[in-house]
Amino acid sequence: MTQDQNILHELRTIEDDIYWQAVEARDARFNGVFVYGVRSTGIYCKPSCPARRPRRQQVVFFRSAEDAEASSLRACLRCKPRDPAAPDPRAEMVQRVCRSIEARDGGSAPSLEELGVEFGVSPHHLQRTFKKFTGITPRQYAAAHRLKLFKSKVKEGEDVTTAIYDAGYGSSSRLYEKASEQLGMTPAAYRRKGEGMNISYAIADCHLGRLLVAATERGVCSVQFGDGDKELEAALCAEYPAAFIMRDDSQLGVIVEALLRHLEGSQPDLGLPLDLQATAFQLRVWGELRRIPYGKTRSYGEIAEAIGQPTATRAVARACATNPVALVTPCHRVVRTGGAAGGYRWGIGRKERLLERERRGMASNKGGSSGTDTPSLVESKTRA
């Protein structure tokens, strides 16, 4: 070989190594850059094809589908390498896994090994791919689906015991042991739309209007801004139509004072106990919002990236819009890319004033701590 031929051969070897790494990782970023053919099967695929990976010595790379077909190879029916609009096969696999899990109503959650056999991939690859696209594991998805099924059955009027077994829990203890975490109340209370729950609330004046704070014995369940008390009380009653709701300014005084100090900038960190009803996705988003430092902002896209779902920007925005506890979960610190304030459940004017006050507070007290202990509920109540 001449020197130029040697250089070209080395470059081709390096390029093939990079391509093979992309095939091993099923890296969709290389879709459209090349396709690979498998000599033993006579088929060519996209780099992201979910099919079982061939042996390296059986693989040859092509710049285009046309080049592969010129070598008498056939297009893969799973990844459809000739179709530029074909969806990512990994996403399709995740969708099929979800449907498979949902089809097992009344039974135990499938194991990774069972799902791997069903979809022809290794358990490790299935778990990693599923979590990359959904942010949770197949087992967590199965648990969430089972809970969703339970909720739908009790909403349709089925008694709690029947709904528990029809949803596949096997025993009532399986649901009750995590009821507080998943439902925010006991299953029976959920069936009755909060009947038997004790909710105390207080309303105070602040520079943003009227501030309502409501809590159960487990923690704060609502923090809302409004222009009038009747408006705020009506919203709380609509959220918990069958709960026992009572105004009690003295019981919630510690929490109200903490929120007012926070609004004035003298207590940046709240750390209040919460009792929230939400989907798994909402809880993940709200948890990420509580990690945004006082006086700082993040974009909706940055929050989506932080929870491992970079394409879920709109879903993040919806989760922010349904946040029930203003300030404690600081959805006002999420802005549009470029810095525009974006929407806010309690009015864009309030959002802009909150952000401005926090910026001023940071400028005047850099690095300062609140110097105040985290408040807690003064007394607890027992639910019926």
C-alpha positions as CSV (number, residue, x, y, z in Angstrom):
1,M,0.0,0.0,0.0
2,T,1.0,3.6,-0.6
3,Q,1.2,6.0,2.3
4,D,-2.1,7.6,1.3
5,Q,-3.8,4.2,1.1
6,N,-2.4,3.3,4.6
7,I,-3.9,6.6,6.0
8,L,-7.3,5.9,4.4
9,H,-7.3,2.4,5.7
10,E,-6.5,3.6,9.3
11,L,-9.3,6.2,9.0
12,R,-11.7,3.6,7.8
13,T,-10.8,1.3,10.8
14,I,-11.3,4.2,13.3
15,E,-14.7,5.1,11.7
16,D,-15.8,1.4,11.8
17,D,-14.9,1.2,15.5
18,I,-17.0,4.3,16.2
19,Y,-19.9,2.9,14.2
20,W,-19.6,-0.4,16.1
21,Q,-19.7,1.3,19.4
22,A,-22.9,3.1,18.3
23,V,-24.4,-0.3,17.3
24,E,-23.5,-1.7,20.7
25,A,-25.1,1.2,22.5
26,R,-28.1,1.3,20.1
27,D,-27.3,5.0,19.8
28,A,-30.1,6.8,17.9
29,R,-27.9,9.8,17.3
30,F,-26.3,7.8,14.5
31,N,-29.5,7.1,12.7
32,G,-29.2,8.5,9.2
33,V,-25.4,8.6,9.4
34,F,-24.9,4.9,8.5
35,V,-26.7,1.6,8.4
36,Y,-25.1,-1.8,9.2
37,G,-25.6,-5.1,7.5
38,V,-25.4,-8.6,8.9
39,R,-23.8,-11.1,6.6
40,S,-25.3,-14.2,8.3
41,T,-28.9,-12.9,8.0
42,G,-28.7,-10.7,4.8
43,I,-30.5,-7.9,6.7
44,Y,-29.4,-4.3,7.3
45,C,-30.5,-2.1,10.2
46,K,-30.4,1.4,11.8
47,P,-27.8,1.8,14.6
48,S,-30.6,2.0,17.2
49,C,-32.3,-1.2,16.1
50,P,-33.5,-3.2,19.2
51,A,-32.8,-6.6,17.6
52,R,-30.3,-8.8,19.2
53,R,-26.8,-7.5,18.4
54,P,-24.8,-9.6,15.9
55,R,-21.2,-10.7,16.2
56,R,-18.8,-8.0,15.1
57,Q,-17.2,-10.2,12.4
58,Q,-20.6,-10.5,10.7
59,V,-21.2,-6.8,10.5
60,V,-20.4,-4.4,7.6
61,F,-21.2,-0.7,7.5
62,F,-22.8,1.3,4.7
63,R,-23.3,5.0,4.2
64,S,-26.9,4.6,3.1
65,A,-29.7,2.1,2.6
66,E,-29.1,2.2,-1.1
67,D,-25.5,1.1,-0.6
68,A,-26.7,-1.8,1.6
69,E,-29.3,-2.9,-0.9
70,A,-26.7,-2.8,-3.7
71,S,-24.9,-5.5,-1.7
72,S,-28.1,-7.6,-1.8
73,L,-29.2,-6.9,1.8
74,R,-32.8,-6.5,2.9
75,A,-34.2,-3.8,5.1
76,C,-35.0,-4.8,8.7
77,L,-38.8,-5.0,9.4
78,R,-38.3,-3.9,13.0
79,C,-36.4,-0.6,12.7
80,K,-37.4,0.2,9.0
81,P,-34.1,1.8,8.1
82,R,-35.5,3.2,4.8
83,D,-38.2,5.2,6.6
84,P,-36.7,8.4,7.9
85,A,-40.0,9.1,9.8
86,A,-40.0,5.8,11.6
87,P,-40.2,6.2,15.4
88,D,-37.3,5.3,17.6
89,P,-37.6,1.5,18.0
90,R,-36.5,1.8,21.6
91,A,-39.5,4.0,22.3
92,E,-41.8,1.6,20.5
93,M,-40.4,-1.2,22.7
94,V,-41.1,0.8,25.8
95,Q,-44.6,1.4,24.7
96,R,-45.1,-2.4,24.1
97,V,-43.6,-3.2,27.5
98,C,-46.2,-0.7,29.1
99,R,-49.0,-2.4,27.3
100,S,-47.8,-5.8,28.4
101,I,-47.6,-4.7,32.0
102,E,-51.1,-3.2,31.8
103,A,-52.5,-6.4,30.3
104,R,-51.6,-8.3,33.5
105,D,-54.3,-6.7,35.6
106,G,-55.1,-8.8,38.6
107,G,-51.8,-10.6,38.5
108,S,-48.3,-10.0,39.9
109,A,-45.9,-7.6,38.1
110,P,-43.8,-9.3,35.5
111,S,-40.1,-9.8,36.3
112,L,-37.4,-8.3,34.2
113,E,-36.4,-11.8,33.1
114,E,-40.0,-12.5,31.9
115,L,-40.1,-9.2,30.0
116,G,-36.7,-9.8,28.5
117,V,-37.8,-13.1,27.1
118,E,-41.0,-11.6,25.8
119,F,-39.2,-8.8,23.9
120,G,-36.0,-10.5,23.0
121,V,-33.6,-8.3,24.9
122,S,-31.5,-8.7,28.0
123,P,-33.1,-7.7,31.3
124,H,-30.4,-5.1,31.9
125,H,-31.0,-3.5,28.5
126,L,-34.7,-3.5,29.0
127,Q,-34.5,-1.9,32.4
128,R,-32.0,0.8,31.2
129,T,-34.0,1.6,28.1
130,F,-37.3,1.7,30.0
131,K,-36.0,4.0,32.7
132,K,-34.3,6.3,30.0
133,F,-37.7,6.9,28.3
134,T,-40.0,6.9,31.3
135,G,-37.8,7.9,34.3
136,I,-39.0,4.9,36.3
137,T,-38.4,1.1,36.2
138,P,-40.9,-1.4,34.9
139,R,-41.7,-2.5,38.4
140,Q,-42.4,1.1,39.4
141,Y,-44.6,1.4,36.3
142,A,-46.5,-1.7,37.3
143,A,-47.1,-0.3,40.8
144,A,-48.3,3.0,39.4
145,H,-50.6,1.2,37.0
146,R,-52.0,-0.9,39.7
147,L,-52.7,2.1,41.9
148,K,-54.4,3.9,38.9
149,L,-56.6,0.8,38.4
150,F,-57.6,0.8,42.0
151,K,-58.5,4.5,41.8
152,S,-60.6,4.1,38.7
153,K,-62.5,1.2,40.3
154,V,-63.4,3.0,43.5
155,K,-64.4,6.1,41.5
156,E,-66.7,3.9,39.5
157,G,-68.4,2.9,42.7
158,E,-66.8,-0.4,43.5
159,D,-66.3,-1.1,47.2
160,V,-62.7,-0.8,48.5
161,T,-62.1,-4.4,49.3
162,T,-63.2,-5.6,45.9
163,A,-61.2,-2.9,44.2
164,I,-58.1,-3.8,46.1
165,Y,-58.3,-7.4,44.9
166,D,-59.4,-6.6,41.3
167,A,-56.4,-4.3,41.0
168,G,-54.1,-7.2,41.8
169,Y,-52.9,-6.3,45.3
170,G,-53.5,-9.8,46.6
171,S,-54.3,-8.5,50.1
172,S,-55.5,-5.2,51.6
173,S,-52.2,-4.8,53.6
174,R,-50.3,-4.5,50.3
175,L,-52.1,-1.2,49.5
176,Y,-52.6,0.1,53.0
177,E,-48.9,-0.2,53.9
178,K,-48.1,2.5,51.4
179,A,-51.4,4.3,51.3
180,S,-50.1,7.5,52.8
181,E,-47.3,7.8,50.3
182,Q,-49.3,6.9,47.2
183,L,-52.8,8.3,48.0
184,G,-52.2,11.0,50.6
185,M,-55.0,9.3,52.6
186,T,-56.3,5.9,53.4
187,P,-58.0,3.9,50.6
188,A,-61.4,4.3,52.3
189,A,-60.9,8.1,52.5
190,Y,-60.0,8.2,48.8
191,R,-63.2,6.3,48.0
192,R,-65.2,8.9,49.8
193,K,-63.3,11.8,48.1
194,G,-61.6,12.7,51.4
195,E,-64.5,11.9,53.7
196,G,-63.0,11.4,57.2
197,M,-60.0,13.7,56.5
198,N,-59.5,16.6,58.9
199,I,-58.1,19.7,57.1
200,S,-57.3,22.9,58.9
201,Y,-56.7,26.2,57.1
202,A,-55.8,29.7,57.8
203,I,-55.8,32.9,55.7
204,A,-53.5,35.8,56.1
205,D,-52.7,39.1,54.4
206,C,-49.4,39.5,52.4
207,H,-48.0,41.8,49.8
208,L,-49.3,39.5,47.1
209,G,-53.0,39.6,48.3
210,R,-54.6,36.9,50.5
211,L,-52.6,33.8,51.4
212,L,-54.4,30.5,52.3
213,V,-52.5,27.7,54.0
214,A,-54.2,24.3,54.6
215,A,-52.8,21.1,56.3
216,T,-53.7,17.6,57.4
217,E,-52.1,16.0,60.4
218,R,-49.4,14.7,58.0
219,G,-48.4,18.0,56.5
220,V,-49.3,21.0,54.3
221,C,-51.7,20.1,51.5
222,S,-52.5,23.6,50.0
223,V,-50.9,27.0,49.8
224,Q,-52.8,29.4,47.5
225,F,-52.8,33.1,46.6
226,G,-56.1,34.9,45.9
227,D,-57.8,38.3,46.0
228,G,-60.5,37.3,48.5
229,D,-61.2,34.8,51.3
230,K,-64.4,33.3,49.7
231,E,-62.5,32.6,46.5
232,L,-59.8,30.7,48.4
233,E,-62.2,28.8,50.6
234,A,-64.3,27.7,47.6
235,A,-61.2,26.4,45.8
236,L,-60.1,24.4,48.9
237,C,-63.6,22.9,49.3
238,A,-63.7,21.9,45.6
239,E,-60.4,20.1,46.0
240,Y,-61.6,18.1,49.0
241,P,-65.4,18.0,48.7
242,A,-66.0,15.4,51.4
243,A,-63.3,16.3,53.9
244,F,-64.0,18.0,57.2
245,I,-62.5,21.4,56.7
246,M,-62.2,23.9,59.5
247,R,-60.5,27.3,59.8
248,D,-58.0,27.3,62.6
249,D,-55.6,30.2,62.5
250,S,-54.0,29.3,65.9
251,Q,-53.0,25.8,64.9
252,L,-51.4,26.9,61.6
253,G,-49.8,30.0,63.1
254,V,-46.3,28.7,63.0
255,I,-46.6,27.7,59.3
256,V,-48.3,30.9,58.3
257,E,-45.5,33.0,60.0
258,A,-42.8,30.9,58.3
259,L,-44.4,31.5,54.9
260,L,-44.8,35.3,55.6
261,R,-41.1,35.5,56.6
262,H,-40.2,33.6,53.4
263,L,-42.2,36.1,51.4
264,E,-40.3,39.0,53.1
265,G,-37.0,37.3,52.4
266,S,-36.0,36.6,56.0
267,Q,-36.5,32.8,55.8
268,P,-35.3,31.5,52.4
269,D,-35.5,27.8,53.3
270,L,-38.9,26.4,54.3
271,G,-38.6,22.6,54.7
272,L,-42.2,22.2,55.6
273,P,-43.8,18.7,55.8
274,L,-46.1,18.0,52.9
275,D,-49.2,15.8,52.3
276,L,-49.7,15.8,48.5
277,Q,-51.9,13.8,46.1
278,A,-50.1,13.5,42.8
279,T,-48.9,11.2,40.0
280,A,-45.3,9.9,40.2
281,F,-44.3,12.3,37.4
282,Q,-45.7,15.3,39.3
283,L,-43.9,14.3,42.5
284,R,-40.6,14.0,40.6
285,V,-41.1,17.5,39.0
286,W,-42.1,19.1,42.3
287,G,-39.2,17.5,44.1
288,E,-36.8,19.0,41.5
289,L,-38.4,22.4,41.9
290,R,-37.7,22.3,45.7
291,R,-34.0,21.9,44.8
292,I,-33.8,25.2,43.0
293,P,-31.9,27.6,45.2
294,Y,-33.6,30.7,46.6
295,G,-33.1,33.6,44.2
296,K,-32.2,31.3,41.2
297,T,-34.3,30.2,38.3
298,R,-34.4,27.2,35.9
299,S,-36.0,26.7,32.6
300,Y,-38.8,24.2,31.9
301,G,-36.3,22.3,29.7
302,E,-33.6,22.2,32.4
303,I,-36.1,20.7,34.8
304,A,-37.0,18.1,32.2
305,E,-33.3,17.3,31.7
306,A,-32.8,17.1,35.5
307,I,-35.5,14.4,35.9
308,G,-34.1,12.4,33.0
309,Q,-36.9,13.2,30.5
310,P,-35.5,15.9,28.2
311,T,-38.5,15.7,25.8
312,A,-41.0,16.3,28.6
313,T,-40.9,20.1,28.7
314,R,-44.6,20.5,28.2
315,A,-45.4,17.9,30.8
316,V,-43.1,19.7,33.2
317,A,-45.0,22.9,32.5
318,R,-48.3,21.2,33.3
319,A,-46.9,19.8,36.5
320,C,-45.9,23.4,37.5
321,A,-49.3,24.6,36.7
322,T,-51.0,22.1,38.9
323,N,-48.7,22.6,41.9
324,P,-51.0,22.9,45.0
325,V,-48.5,24.4,47.4
326,A,-47.1,27.8,46.3
327,L,-43.8,28.9,47.7
328,V,-43.1,25.5,49.4
329,T,-42.7,24.0,46.0
330,P,-41.4,27.1,44.2
331,C,-42.8,26.7,40.7
332,H,-42.4,30.5,40.4
333,R,-38.6,29.8,39.9
334,V,-39.3,28.0,36.6
335,V,-39.1,30.3,33.6
336,R,-39.0,30.0,29.8
337,T,-35.8,29.5,27.9
338,G,-34.3,33.0,27.5
339,G,-35.6,34.2,30.8
340,A,-39.2,35.2,30.1
341,A,-41.3,34.6,33.2
342,G,-43.8,32.3,31.5
343,G,-47.1,31.3,33.2
344,Y,-48.0,31.0,36.9
345,R,-51.1,29.5,38.5
346,W,-51.7,32.6,40.7
347,G,-51.0,35.2,38.0
348,I,-47.9,36.4,36.1
349,G,-47.8,39.6,38.2
350,R,-47.3,37.7,41.4
351,K,-44.6,35.5,39.8
352,E,-42.6,38.5,38.6
353,R,-42.9,40.2,42.1
354,L,-41.7,37.0,43.8
355,L,-38.7,36.7,41.5
356,E,-37.8,40.3,41.9
357,R,-38.0,40.2,45.7
358,E,-35.9,37.0,45.8
359,R,-33.2,38.7,43.6
360,R,-33.2,41.7,45.8
361,G,-32.9,39.5,48.9
362,M,-29.9,37.6,47.4
363,A,-28.2,40.9,46.6
364,S,-28.6,42.3,50.1
365,N,-27.9,39.1,52.0
366,K,-25.5,36.9,50.0
367,G,-25.0,33.5,51.6
368,G,-27.1,34.4,54.6
369,S,-29.1,31.6,56.3
370,S,-32.5,32.0,57.7
371,G,-31.4,31.4,61.3
372,T,-34.9,29.9,61.9
373,D,-35.7,26.3,62.8
374,T,-37.9,24.4,60.4
375,P,-41.5,24.8,61.6
376,S,-43.7,21.8,62.1
377,L,-47.4,21.3,62.7
378,V,-48.3,22.3,66.3
379,E,-50.7,19.3,66.9
380,S,-51.9,16.3,65.1
381,K,-55.3,14.9,64.5
382,T,-56.6,11.3,64.1
383,R,-58.5,10.6,60.9
384,A,-61.7,8.7,61.0
